[in-house]
Amino acid sequence: MLASGSAHAEKKRETAQILAGVGTGVSSALILGGFAFATQGNPINKPLMYSGLGSALITPSLGQFYAGQYLTIGMAVRVAAAGLATYALTHETKTVACDNAAMSGTTCSGFYGAGIAMLGIAGIAFIGGMAYDVGDAAPAVDRWNTSHGFVVVPAPISTPTGPAPGVSVSAVW
């Protein structure tokens, strides 16, 4: 058993978890910063918000990228959620006369139908996709470690004069 060893560099679960967690944290901080650092007269800081949303599509998957998995379930969920939100914003809004307009003839955009519900579902799915990828980072490393490299282990060999020490090599590619 002392002679056994692995011939590939084993990836670490902790590294994958740190990459996924830090990536998610940075993206979330950018999104929250979009609300916190809004410019005067605007409800959000659009460049900061859009940077956070764009990076949130990718960065929660950094742990899987480390493990060699470049398309993830969480990423697919986030892309689908972004598509649902885009649909809701383009097809479930209408321009109407403002209820609290100081001058008559002023128009506002608002949701009708299922627009608000669609945005809520999209938000929940987006966050769920982020959480899934953070949670799957360590198992992705386990899957990679199981399917790569080769292992050398001691094995007794049967000879005409009795058992003799030997070596067994197992490879998985």
WOZI-V78260 format. One record per helix or strand of 3 or more residues. SS is the DSSP state (~ for helix, > for strand). FROM is the first residue (numbers start at 1). TO is the last residue. If there is no record, write none. Layout:
# WOZI-V78260
SS|FROM|TO, SS|FROM|TO
This chain:
# WOZI-V78260
~|13|36, ~|46|66, ~|73|91, >|93|97, >|107|111, ~|115|147, >|149|159, >|162|172
